[in-house]
Amino acid sequence: MKQKIVIKVSMHCDKCRTKALKIAAAADGVISVGLHGPEKDKLMIVGDGIDAACLTESLRKKLSHASLEMVEEVKDKSVEEKKGAGKKDGEKKGPQLPTTTIVCCPQPQLEYFAVVTEPNPGPCTML
């Protein structure tokens, strides 16, 4: 499912804009990223299977303020034409099930340490 996401980000300078574009472009499933709005303060991201909440959270962590404004599904013209041609031939397809679930933030791995003491310490000990 291709989707278009608009996120409003507080960007004061060109360095902040570049940083925001890099963060958005590095996300999984992103096809294109662009700046929109009269003040160039909105990111328009088009992609397939993007987690909008996770992307907004990562922008908020790096740039201090980001708010999700819009998420909508984008329909390709070529896909619609293919569906129309398939229906004209009399072919019917069953419902499609979602393929995968994307996990945004993986759980941290825990490390365990054990303190080992000697039952009989040697003759040289410091007190």
A tleap script that builds the chain and sets N, CA, C and O, in Angstrom:
source leaprc.protein.ff14SB
mol = sequence {
  NMET LYS GLN LYS ILE VAL ILE LYS VAL SER
  MET HIE CYS ASP LYS CYS ARG THR LYS ALA
  LEU LYS ILE ALA ALA ALA ALA ASP GLY VAL
  ILE SER VAL GLY LEU HIE GLY PRO GLU LYS
  ASP LYS LEU MET ILE VAL GLY ASP GLY ILE
  ASP ALA ALA CYS LEU THR GLU SER LEU ARG
  LYS LYS LEU SER HIE ALA SER LEU GLU MET
  VAL GLU GLU VAL LYS ASP LYS SER VAL GLU
  GLU LYS LYS GLY ALA GLY LYS LYS ASP GLY
  GLU LYS LYS GLY PRO GLN LEU PRO THR THR
  THR ILE VAL CYS CYS PRO GLN PRO GLN LEU
  GLU TYR PHE ALA VAL VAL THR GLU PRO ASN
  PRO GLY PRO CYS THR MET CLEU
}
set mol.1.N position { 0.843 -1.172 0.000 }
set mol.1.CA position { 0.000 0.000 0.000 }
set mol.1.C position { 0.891 1.238 0.000 }
set mol.1.O position { 1.633 1.487 0.950 }
set mol.2.N position { 0.806 1.991 -1.059 }
set mol.2.CA position { 1.588 3.210 -1.180 }
set mol.2.C position { 0.853 4.319 -0.443 }
set mol.2.O position { -0.366 4.446 -0.564 }
set mol.3.N position { 1.590 5.127 0.322 }
set mol.3.CA position { 0.959 6.173 1.101 }
set mol.3.C position { 1.746 7.478 1.048 }
set mol.3.O position { 2.956 7.499 0.822 }
set mol.4.N position { 1.008 8.562 1.265 }
set mol.4.CA position { 1.619 9.892 1.309 }
set mol.4.C position { 1.444 10.421 2.724 }
set mol.4.O position { 0.336 10.441 3.260 }
set mol.5.N position { 2.561 10.853 3.326 }
set mol.5.CA position { 2.566 11.328 4.712 }
set mol.5.C position { 3.060 12.763 4.713 }
set mol.5.O position { 4.055 13.083 4.062 }
set mol.6.N position { 2.360 13.637 5.450 }
set mol.6.CA position { 2.791 15.024 5.622 }
set mol.6.C position { 3.070 15.243 7.103 }
set mol.6.O position { 2.207 15.014 7.950 }
set mol.7.N position { 4.300 15.694 7.408 }
set mol.7.CA position { 4.731 15.941 8.785 }
set mol.7.C position { 5.221 17.374 8.881 }
set mol.7.O position { 6.071 17.799 8.098 }
set mol.8.N position { 4.687 18.120 9.842 }
set mol.8.CA position { 5.145 19.491 10.068 }
set mol.8.C position { 6.298 19.448 11.067 }
set mol.8.O position { 6.171 18.907 12.166 }
set mol.9.N position { 7.429 20.032 10.660 }
set mol.9.CA position { 8.647 19.999 11.465 }
set mol.9.C position { 9.146 21.422 11.637 }
set mol.9.O position { 9.133 22.203 10.686 }
set mol.10.N position { 9.590 21.772 12.857 }
set mol.10.CA position { 10.155 23.102 13.062 }
set mol.10.C position { 11.589 23.102 12.533 }
set mol.10.O position { 12.479 22.478 13.111 }
set mol.11.N position { 11.793 23.814 11.426 }
set mol.11.CA position { 13.103 23.883 10.784 }
set mol.11.C position { 13.474 25.353 10.637 }
set mol.11.O position { 12.823 26.093 9.899 }
set mol.12.N position { 14.520 25.770 11.342 }
set mol.12.CA position { 14.899 27.176 11.385 }
set mol.12.C position { 15.890 27.560 10.291 }
set mol.12.O position { 15.915 28.713 9.859 }
set mol.13.N position { 16.700 26.616 9.842 }
set mol.13.CA position { 17.764 26.939 8.889 }
set mol.13.C position { 17.908 25.805 7.872 }
set mol.13.O position { 17.220 24.788 7.954 }
set mol.14.N position { 18.812 26.000 6.916 }
set mol.14.CA position { 19.043 24.989 5.891 }
set mol.14.C position { 19.641 23.711 6.478 }
set mol.14.O position { 19.383 22.614 5.982 }
set mol.15.N position { 20.433 23.857 7.525 }
set mol.15.CA position { 21.034 22.688 8.168 }
set mol.15.C position { 19.941 21.790 8.765 }
set mol.15.O position { 20.010 20.566 8.652 }
set mol.16.N position { 18.936 22.401 9.397 }
set mol.16.CA position { 17.827 21.633 9.973 }
set mol.16.C position { 17.021 20.951 8.872 }
set mol.16.O position { 16.597 19.807 9.033 }
set mol.17.N position { 16.806 21.651 7.749 }
set mol.17.CA position { 16.064 21.066 6.634 }
set mol.17.C position { 16.801 19.859 6.064 }
set mol.17.O position { 16.195 18.827 5.779 }
set mol.18.N position { 18.099 19.998 5.903 }
set mol.18.CA position { 18.902 18.893 5.389 }
set mol.18.C position { 18.865 17.707 6.339 }
set mol.18.O position { 18.761 16.563 5.897 }
set mol.19.N position { 18.947 17.965 7.623 }
set mol.19.CA position { 18.914 16.907 8.632 }
set mol.19.C position { 17.568 16.173 8.596 }
set mol.19.O position { 17.519 14.945 8.673 }
set mol.20.N position { 16.479 16.939 8.479 }
set mol.20.CA position { 15.144 16.341 8.429 }
set mol.20.C position { 14.976 15.483 7.174 }
set mol.20.O position { 14.408 14.393 7.239 }
set mol.21.N position { 15.468 15.970 6.038 }
set mol.21.CA position { 15.369 15.214 4.797 }
set mol.21.C position { 16.172 13.918 4.881 }
set mol.21.O position { 15.725 12.884 4.384 }
set mol.22.N position { 17.342 13.960 5.499 }
set mol.22.CA position { 18.163 12.760 5.645 }
set mol.22.C position { 17.490 11.726 6.541 }
set mol.22.O position { 17.515 10.531 6.245 }
set mol.23.N position { 16.890 12.187 7.636 }
set mol.23.CA position { 16.212 11.269 8.562 }
set mol.23.C position { 15.034 10.597 7.859 }
set mol.23.O position { 14.839 9.387 7.980 }
set mol.24.N position { 14.248 11.392 7.122 }
set mol.24.CA position { 13.082 10.849 6.430 }
set mol.24.C position { 13.494 9.899 5.310 }
set mol.24.O position { 12.855 8.867 5.111 }
set mol.25.N position { 14.542 10.233 4.587 }
set mol.25.CA position { 14.981 9.392 3.473 }
set mol.25.C position { 15.568 8.069 3.954 }
set mol.25.O position { 15.548 7.085 3.214 }
set mol.26.N position { 16.088 8.027 5.177 }
set mol.26.CA position { 16.694 6.812 5.711 }
set mol.26.C position { 15.665 5.805 6.215 }
set mol.26.O position { 16.014 4.657 6.486 }
set mol.27.N position { 14.407 6.213 6.344 }
set mol.27.CA position { 13.370 5.311 6.857 }
set mol.27.C position { 13.078 4.210 5.840 }
set mol.27.O position { 13.233 4.405 4.634 }
set mol.28.N position { 12.651 3.048 6.347 }
set mol.28.CA position { 12.343 1.910 5.483 }
set mol.28.C position { 11.097 2.185 4.649 }
set mol.28.O position { 10.084 2.651 5.171 }
set mol.29.N position { 11.177 1.896 3.351 }
set mol.29.CA position { 10.025 1.998 2.465 }
set mol.29.C position { 9.822 3.353 1.825 }
set mol.29.O position { 8.860 3.524 1.077 }
set mol.30.N position { 10.684 4.330 2.085 }
set mol.30.CA position { 10.506 5.675 1.534 }
set mol.30.C position { 10.916 5.684 0.065 }
set mol.30.O position { 11.985 5.191 -0.297 }
set mol.31.N position { 10.050 6.252 -0.776 }
set mol.31.CA position { 10.327 6.381 -2.194 }
set mol.31.C position { 10.803 7.796 -2.514 }
set mol.31.O position { 11.791 7.975 -3.226 }
set mol.32.N position { 10.092 8.813 -1.982 }
set mol.32.CA position { 10.503 10.197 -2.239 }
set mol.32.C position { 10.197 11.072 -1.029 }
set mol.32.O position { 9.266 10.807 -0.268 }
set mol.33.N position { 11.004 12.123 -0.870 }
set mol.33.CA position { 10.855 13.074 0.229 }
set mol.33.C position { 10.954 14.473 -0.362 }
set mol.33.O position { 11.796 14.725 -1.224 }
set mol.34.N position { 10.099 15.384 0.097 }
set mol.34.CA position { 10.165 16.753 -0.393 }
set mol.34.C position { 9.689 17.732 0.658 }
set mol.34.O position { 8.983 17.361 1.596 }
set mol.35.N position { 10.083 18.997 0.493 }
set mol.35.CA position { 9.647 20.073 1.376 }
set mol.35.C position { 8.464 20.785 0.741 }
set mol.35.O position { 8.477 21.077 -0.455 }
set mol.36.N position { 7.440 21.063 1.540 }
set mol.36.CA position { 6.250 21.741 1.035 }
set mol.36.C position { 5.797 22.787 2.035 }
set mol.36.O position { 6.306 22.864 3.154 }
set mol.37.N position { 4.847 23.578 1.620 }
set mol.37.CA position { 4.315 24.630 2.479 }
set mol.37.C position { 4.938 25.966 2.135 }
set mol.37.O position { 5.991 26.027 1.499 }
set mol.38.N position { 4.283 27.037 2.558 }
set mol.38.CA position { 4.790 28.380 2.233 }
set mol.38.C position { 6.143 28.679 2.892 }
set mol.38.O position { 6.944 29.433 2.340 }
set mol.39.N position { 6.396 28.106 4.044 }
set mol.39.CA position { 7.653 28.350 4.750 }
set mol.39.C position { 8.608 27.170 4.654 }
set mol.39.O position { 9.626 27.142 5.345 }
set mol.40.N position { 8.293 26.190 3.803 }
set mol.40.CA position { 9.095 24.971 3.643 }
set mol.40.C position { 9.298 24.263 4.978 }
set mol.40.O position { 10.394 23.803 5.297 }
set mol.41.N position { 8.212 24.186 5.751 }
set mol.41.CA position { 8.291 23.563 7.068 }
set mol.41.C position { 7.536 22.238 7.141 }
set mol.41.O position { 7.360 21.681 8.224 }
set mol.42.N position { 7.092 21.733 5.989 }
set mol.42.CA position { 6.375 20.463 5.967 }
set mol.42.C position { 7.107 19.477 5.077 }
set mol.42.O position { 7.519 19.806 3.965 }
set mol.43.N position { 7.262 18.265 5.584 }
set mol.43.CA position { 7.876 17.181 4.816 }
set mol.43.C position { 6.769 16.353 4.188 }
set mol.43.O position { 5.852 15.913 4.882 }
set mol.44.N position { 6.847 16.136 2.878 }
set mol.44.CA position { 5.918 15.239 2.207 }
set mol.44.C position { 6.699 13.993 1.830 }
set mol.44.O position { 7.653 14.058 1.054 }
set mol.45.N position { 6.292 12.866 2.379 }
set mol.45.CA position { 6.997 11.606 2.202 }
set mol.45.C position { 6.065 10.642 1.495 }
set mol.45.O position { 4.932 10.437 1.930 }
set mol.46.N position { 6.537 10.047 0.402 }
set mol.46.CA position { 5.775 9.041 -0.326 }
set mol.46.C position { 6.550 7.746 -0.226 }
set mol.46.O position { 7.760 7.707 -0.452 }
set mol.47.N position { 5.828 6.670 0.121 }
set mol.47.CA position { 6.512 5.392 0.257 }
set mol.47.C position { 5.543 4.245 0.413 }
set mol.47.O position { 4.325 4.415 0.350 }
set mol.48.N position { 6.105 3.089 0.614 }
set mol.48.CA position { 5.318 1.872 0.714 }
set mol.48.C position { 5.570 1.217 2.068 }
set mol.48.O position { 6.692 0.794 2.347 }
set mol.49.N position { 4.547 1.127 2.908 }
set mol.49.CA position { 4.665 0.469 4.205 }
set mol.49.C position { 5.462 1.249 5.228 }
set mol.49.O position { 6.195 0.656 6.020 }
set mol.50.N position { 5.336 2.573 5.228 }
set mol.50.CA position { 6.073 3.413 6.170 }
set mol.50.C position { 5.283 3.508 7.474 }
set mol.50.O position { 4.062 3.661 7.452 }
set mol.51.N position { 5.971 3.420 8.595 }
set mol.51.CA position { 5.350 3.624 9.898 }
set mol.51.C position { 5.412 5.126 10.206 }
set mol.51.O position { 6.455 5.642 10.607 }
set mol.52.N position { 4.291 5.815 10.015 }
set mol.52.CA position { 4.251 7.270 10.151 }
set mol.52.C position { 4.532 7.718 11.581 }
set mol.52.O position { 5.211 8.724 11.786 }
set mol.53.N position { 4.028 6.994 12.563 }
set mol.53.CA position { 4.246 7.369 13.966 }
set mol.53.C position { 5.712 7.237 14.347 }
set mol.53.O position { 6.247 8.095 15.049 }
set mol.54.N position { 6.364 6.183 13.899 }
set mol.54.CA position { 7.783 5.977 14.206 }
set mol.54.C position { 8.645 7.041 13.532 }
set mol.54.O position { 9.600 7.539 14.128 }
set mol.55.N position { 8.309 7.387 12.287 }
set mol.55.CA position { 9.048 8.422 11.569 }
set mol.55.C position { 8.892 9.775 12.247 }
set mol.55.O position { 9.861 10.524 12.369 }
set mol.56.N position { 7.680 10.092 12.686 }
set mol.56.CA position { 7.432 11.356 13.400 }
set mol.56.C position { 8.199 11.385 14.709 }
set mol.56.O position { 8.755 12.418 15.081 }
set mol.57.N position { 8.233 10.259 15.411 }
set mol.57.CA position { 8.955 10.184 16.680 }
set mol.57.C position { 10.452 10.395 16.488 }
set mol.57.O position { 11.088 11.092 17.279 }
set mol.58.N position { 11.019 9.795 15.437 }
set mol.58.CA position { 12.454 9.959 15.209 }
set mol.58.C position { 12.782 11.400 14.798 }
set mol.58.O position { 13.835 11.916 15.172 }
set mol.59.N position { 11.903 12.052 14.038 }
set mol.59.CA position { 12.108 13.467 13.702 }
set mol.59.C position { 11.997 14.336 14.952 }
set mol.59.O position { 12.735 15.310 15.102 }
set mol.60.N position { 11.082 13.986 15.842 }
set mol.60.CA position { 10.904 14.751 17.078 }
set mol.60.C position { 12.133 14.618 17.976 }
set mol.60.O position { 12.534 15.583 18.627 }
set mol.61.N position { 12.729 13.431 18.013 }
set mol.61.CA position { 13.927 13.223 18.846 }
set mol.61.C position { 15.109 14.034 18.322 }
set mol.61.O position { 15.876 14.588 19.109 }
set mol.62.N position { 15.261 14.106 17.006 }
set mol.62.CA position { 16.421 14.784 16.427 }
set mol.62.C position { 16.234 16.287 16.260 }
set mol.62.O position { 17.204 17.040 16.348 }
set mol.63.N position { 14.986 16.742 16.017 }
set mol.63.CA position { 14.753 18.150 15.694 }
set mol.63.C position { 13.847 18.864 16.693 }
set mol.63.O position { 13.470 20.011 16.449 }
set mol.64.N position { 13.498 18.254 17.768 }
set mol.64.CA position { 12.754 18.804 18.905 }
set mol.64.C position { 11.253 18.975 18.702 }
set mol.64.O position { 10.508 18.846 19.673 }
set mol.65.N position { 10.768 19.257 17.498 }
set mol.65.CA position { 9.318 19.387 17.336 }
set mol.65.C position { 8.900 18.880 15.967 }
set mol.65.O position { 9.403 19.338 14.942 }
set mol.66.N position { 7.970 17.924 15.961 }
set mol.66.CA position { 7.406 17.394 14.723 }
set mol.66.C position { 6.009 16.897 15.014 }
set mol.66.O position { 5.769 16.263 16.042 }
set mol.67.N position { 5.077 17.185 14.105 }
set mol.67.CA position { 3.703 16.723 14.299 }
set mol.67.C position { 3.187 16.127 12.999 }
set mol.67.O position { 3.399 16.677 11.918 }
set mol.68.N position { 2.515 15.008 13.120 }
set mol.68.CA position { 1.954 14.297 11.986 }
set mol.68.C position { 0.681 15.012 11.555 }
set mol.68.O position { -0.248 15.160 12.349 }
set mol.69.N position { 0.632 15.453 10.308 }
set mol.69.CA position { -0.519 16.205 9.827 }
set mol.69.C position { -1.479 15.357 9.013 }
set mol.69.O position { -2.694 15.462 9.180 }
set mol.70.N position { -0.939 14.503 8.118 }
set mol.70.CA position { -1.838 13.768 7.225 }
set mol.70.C position { -1.182 12.468 6.766 }
set mol.70.O position { 0.018 12.420 6.496 }
set mol.71.N position { -1.988 11.430 6.687 }
set mol.71.CA position { -1.579 10.158 6.100 }
set mol.71.C position { -2.705 9.731 5.173 }
set mol.71.O position { -3.846 9.571 5.606 }
set mol.72.N position { -2.383 9.546 3.892 }
set mol.72.CA position { -3.403 9.095 2.954 }
set mol.72.C position { -2.822 8.089 1.983 }
set mol.72.O position { -1.623 8.088 1.704 }
set mol.73.N position { -3.692 7.233 1.475 }
set mol.73.CA position { -3.277 6.204 0.534 }
set mol.73.C position { -3.193 6.805 -0.862 }
set mol.73.O position { -4.067 7.567 -1.275 }
set mol.74.N position { -2.122 6.450 -1.590 }
set mol.74.CA position { -1.937 6.920 -2.954 }
set mol.74.C position { -2.221 5.758 -3.886 }
set mol.74.O position { -1.661 4.673 -3.724 }
set mol.75.N position { -3.090 5.983 -4.861 }
set mol.75.CA position { -3.417 4.937 -5.820 }
set mol.75.C position { -2.704 5.239 -7.127 }
set mol.75.O position { -2.787 6.349 -7.653 }
set mol.76.N position { -2.004 4.239 -7.644 }
set mol.76.CA position { -1.301 4.384 -8.913 }
set mol.76.C position { -2.288 4.260 -10.071 }
set mol.76.O position { -3.228 3.467 -10.018 }
set mol.77.N position { -2.061 5.046 -11.106 }
set mol.77.CA position { -2.921 4.975 -12.284 }
set mol.77.C position { -2.740 3.651 -13.013 }
set mol.77.O position { -3.711 3.075 -13.503 }
set mol.78.N position { -1.514 3.167 -13.087 }
set mol.78.CA position { -1.247 1.919 -13.796 }
set mol.78.C position { -1.913 0.727 -13.094 }
set mol.78.O position { -2.379 -0.203 -13.752 }
set mol.79.N position { -1.953 0.760 -11.763 }
set mol.79.CA position { -2.598 -0.320 -11.013 }
set mol.79.C position { -4.105 -0.293 -11.252 }
set mol.79.O position { -4.732 -1.342 -11.404 }
set mol.80.N position { -4.682 0.901 -11.285 }
set mol.80.CA position { -6.119 1.015 -11.524 }
set mol.80.C position { -6.479 0.537 -12.922 }
set mol.80.O position { -7.514 -0.103 -13.114 }
set mol.81.N position { -5.620 0.846 -13.914 }
set mol.81.CA position { -5.879 0.399 -15.276 }
set mol.81.C position { -5.809 -1.120 -15.367 }
set mol.81.O position { -6.622 -1.741 -16.053 }
set mol.82.N position { -4.844 -1.718 -14.679 }
set mol.82.CA position { -4.715 -3.174 -14.684 }
set mol.82.C position { -5.933 -3.824 -14.026 }
set mol.82.O position { -6.433 -4.840 -14.507 }
set mol.83.N position { -6.402 -3.240 -12.937 }
set mol.83.CA position { -7.573 -3.791 -12.260 }
set mol.83.C position { -8.794 -3.678 -13.157 }
set mol.83.O position { -9.605 -4.601 -13.237 }
set mol.84.N position { -8.921 -2.547 -13.828 }
set mol.84.CA position { -10.051 -2.355 -14.740 }
set mol.84.C position { -9.996 -3.341 -15.892 }
set mol.84.O position { -11.035 -3.869 -16.289 }
set mol.85.N position { -8.814 -3.608 -16.445 }
set mol.85.CA position { -8.663 -4.559 -17.545 }
set mol.85.C position { -8.956 -5.982 -17.059 }
set mol.85.O position { -9.552 -6.773 -17.790 }
set mol.86.N position { -8.550 -6.305 -15.855 }
set mol.86.CA position { -8.793 -7.639 -15.306 }
set mol.86.C position { -10.268 -7.883 -15.051 }
set mol.86.O position { -10.755 -8.994 -15.261 }
set mol.87.N position { -10.977 -6.880 -14.609 }
set mol.87.CA position { -12.400 -7.036 -14.342 }
set mol.87.C position { -13.202 -7.151 -15.636 }
set mol.87.O position { -14.249 -7.797 -15.667 }
set mol.88.N position { -12.711 -6.528 -16.695 }
set mol.88.CA position { -13.402 -6.619 -17.975 }
set mol.88.C position { -13.326 -8.029 -18.534 }
set mol.88.O position { -14.253 -8.478 -19.208 }
set mol.89.N position { -12.249 -8.725 -18.270 }
set mol.89.CA position { -12.083 -10.088 -18.755 }
set mol.89.C position { -12.916 -11.081 -17.941 }
set mol.89.O position { -13.038 -12.245 -18.324 }
set mol.90.N position { -13.473 -10.642 -16.851 }
set mol.90.CA position { -14.306 -11.510 -16.038 }
set mol.90.C position { -13.539 -12.237 -14.953 }
set mol.90.O position { -14.079 -13.150 -14.328 }
set mol.91.N position { -12.293 -11.859 -14.711 }
set mol.91.CA position { -11.513 -12.497 -13.665 }
set mol.91.C position { -11.820 -11.855 -12.325 }
set mol.91.O position { -11.919 -10.633 -12.213 }
set mol.92.N position { -11.968 -12.685 -11.324 }
set mol.92.CA position { -12.198 -12.169 -9.972 }
set mol.92.C position { -11.064 -12.647 -9.084 }
set mol.92.O position { -10.662 -13.810 -9.133 }
set mol.93.N position { -10.565 -11.747 -8.285 }
set mol.93.CA position { -9.495 -12.090 -7.359 }
set mol.93.C position { -10.032 -12.015 -5.942 }
set mol.93.O position { -10.877 -11.176 -5.630 }
set mol.94.N position { -9.542 -12.890 -5.097 }
set mol.94.CA position { -9.952 -12.906 -3.702 }
set mol.94.C position { -9.335 -11.745 -2.941 }
set mol.94.O position { -8.472 -11.046 -3.473 }
set mol.95.N position { -9.762 -11.531 -1.706 }
set mol.95.CA position { -9.196 -10.441 -0.911 }
set mol.95.C position { -7.727 -10.700 -0.600 }
set mol.95.O position { -7.313 -11.835 -0.366 }
set mol.96.N position { -6.959 -9.629 -0.605 }
set mol.96.CA position { -5.537 -9.754 -0.316 }
set mol.96.C position { -5.292 -9.526 1.165 }
set mol.96.O position { -5.851 -8.607 1.764 }
set mol.97.N position { -4.459 -10.363 1.744 }
set mol.97.CA position { -4.126 -10.256 3.156 }
set mol.97.C position { -2.833 -9.468 3.312 }
set mol.97.O position { -1.982 -9.504 2.423 }
set mol.98.N position { -2.669 -8.760 4.423 }
set mol.98.CA position { -1.407 -8.044 4.635 }
set mol.98.C position { -0.250 -9.033 4.717 }
set mol.98.O position { -0.392 -10.125 5.267 }
set mol.99.N position { 0.896 -8.640 4.166 }
set mol.99.CA position { 2.020 -9.559 4.080 }
set mol.99.C position { 2.885 -9.572 5.329 }
set mol.99.O position { 3.184 -10.642 5.860 }
set mol.100.N position { 3.296 -8.392 5.811 }
set mol.100.CA position { 4.193 -8.357 6.966 }
set mol.100.C position { 3.776 -7.273 7.940 }
set mol.100.O position { 3.033 -6.354 7.596 }
set mol.101.N position { 4.264 -7.396 9.149 }
set mol.101.CA position { 4.072 -6.373 10.165 }
set mol.101.C position { 5.428 -5.756 10.458 }
set mol.101.O position { 6.397 -6.475 10.701 }
set mol.102.N position { 5.506 -4.443 10.438 }
set mol.102.CA position { 6.763 -3.754 10.664 }
set mol.102.C position { 6.834 -3.321 12.123 }
set mol.102.O position { 5.917 -2.678 12.633 }
set mol.103.N position { 7.925 -3.678 12.789 }
set mol.103.CA position { 8.140 -3.295 14.175 }
set mol.103.C position { 9.069 -2.084 14.183 }
set mol.103.O position { 10.176 -2.132 13.647 }
set mol.104.N position { 8.608 -1.014 14.792 }
set mol.104.CA position { 9.355 0.246 14.756 }
set mol.104.C position { 10.557 0.228 15.685 }
set mol.104.O position { 11.689 0.424 15.243 }
set mol.105.N position { 10.326 0.004 16.923 }
set mol.105.CA position { 11.387 0.114 17.915 }
set mol.105.C position { 11.652 -1.262 18.527 }
set mol.105.O position { 10.819 -1.761 19.284 }
set mol.106.N position { 12.791 -1.887 18.218 }
set mol.106.CA position { 13.083 -3.205 18.774 }
set mol.106.C position { 13.342 -3.128 20.277 }
set mol.106.O position { 13.767 -2.097 20.799 }
set mol.107.N position { 13.081 -4.219 20.945 }
set mol.107.CA position { 13.290 -4.283 22.380 }
set mol.107.C position { 14.787 -4.337 22.680 }
set mol.107.O position { 15.531 -5.010 21.967 }
set mol.108.N position { 15.237 -3.642 23.720 }
set mol.108.CA position { 16.665 -3.680 24.052 }
set mol.108.C position { 17.058 -5.055 24.589 }
set mol.108.O position { 16.273 -5.716 25.268 }
set mol.109.N position { 18.281 -5.472 24.276 }
set mol.109.CA position { 18.779 -6.748 24.774 }
set mol.109.C position { 19.425 -6.523 26.132 }
set mol.109.O position { 20.197 -5.583 26.322 }
set mol.110.N position { 19.101 -7.387 27.060 }
set mol.110.CA position { 19.622 -7.260 28.413 }
set mol.110.C position { 20.896 -8.076 28.558 }
set mol.110.O position { 21.011 -9.170 28.007 }
set mol.111.N position { 21.851 -7.535 29.304 }
set mol.111.CA position { 23.094 -8.233 29.589 }
set mol.111.C position { 23.134 -8.541 31.083 }
set mol.111.O position { 22.842 -7.682 31.915 }
set mol.112.N position { 23.491 -9.751 31.400 }
set mol.112.CA position { 23.555 -10.163 32.796 }
set mol.112.C position { 25.011 -10.370 33.190 }
set mol.112.O position { 25.794 -10.946 32.435 }
set mol.113.N position { 25.368 -9.888 34.392 }
set mol.113.CA position { 26.710 -10.043 34.926 }
set mol.113.C position { 26.604 -10.705 36.292 }
set mol.113.O position { 25.670 -10.446 37.051 }
set mol.114.N position { 27.574 -11.562 36.594 }
set mol.114.CA position { 27.608 -12.236 37.894 }
set mol.114.C position { 28.951 -11.938 38.551 }
set mol.114.O position { 29.993 -11.969 37.897 }
set mol.115.N position { 28.917 -11.648 39.849 }
set mol.115.CA position { 30.133 -11.397 40.614 }
set mol.115.C position { 30.567 -12.717 41.227 }
set mol.115.O position { 29.809 -13.372 41.942 }
set mol.116.N position { 31.805 -13.092 40.932 }
set mol.116.CA position { 32.343 -14.356 41.438 }
set mol.116.C position { 33.365 -14.029 42.516 }
set mol.116.O position { 34.292 -13.253 42.286 }
set mol.117.N position { 33.196 -14.622 43.693 }
set mol.117.CA position { 34.153 -14.415 44.793 }
set mol.117.C position { 34.867 -15.726 45.076 }
set mol.117.O position { 34.298 -16.802 44.897 }
set mol.118.N position { 36.107 -15.632 45.516 }
set mol.118.CA position { 36.868 -16.821 45.860 }
set mol.118.C position { 36.518 -17.238 47.290 }
set mol.118.O position { 36.491 -16.395 48.186 }
set mol.119.N position { 36.254 -18.514 47.511 }
set mol.119.CA position { 35.902 -18.953 48.858 }
set mol.119.C position { 37.088 -18.867 49.814 }
set mol.119.O position { 36.897 -18.569 50.993 }
set mol.120.N position { 38.283 -19.114 49.348 }
set mol.120.CA position { 39.483 -19.039 50.184 }
set mol.120.C position { 40.431 -18.020 49.560 }
set mol.120.O position { 41.184 -18.363 48.649 }
set mol.121.N position { 40.410 -16.774 50.033 }
set mol.121.CA position { 41.295 -15.789 49.420 }
set mol.121.C position { 42.747 -16.099 49.733 }
set mol.121.O position { 43.051 -16.726 50.748 }
set mol.122.N position { 43.648 -15.659 48.857 }
set mol.122.CA position { 45.071 -15.902 49.033 }
set mol.122.C position { 45.630 -15.147 50.222 }
set mol.122.O position { 44.908 -14.372 50.850 }
set mol.123.N position { 46.943 -15.361 50.560 }
set mol.123.CA position { 47.546 -14.744 51.749 }
set mol.123.C position { 47.671 -13.218 51.607 }
set mol.123.O position { 47.724 -12.524 52.623 }
set mol.124.N position { 47.720 -12.689 50.415 }
set mol.124.CA position { 47.868 -11.235 50.229 }
set mol.124.C position { 46.510 -10.624 49.938 }
set mol.124.O position { 46.001 -10.728 48.822 }
set mol.125.N position { 45.935 -9.999 50.924 }
set mol.125.CA position { 44.671 -9.311 50.717 }
set mol.125.C position { 44.792 -7.880 51.176 }
set mol.125.O position { 45.560 -7.582 52.091 }
set mol.126.N position { 44.081 -7.032 50.584 }
set mol.126.CA position { 44.068 -5.619 50.983 }
set mol.126.C position { 42.798 -5.349 51.768 }
set mol.126.O position { 41.710 -5.749 51.355 }
set mol.127.N position { 42.931 -4.696 52.861 }
set mol.127.CA position { 41.765 -4.381 53.679 }
set mol.127.C position { 41.482 -2.917 53.644 }
set mol.127.O position { 40.531 -2.456 54.277 }
savepdb mol mol.pdb
quit
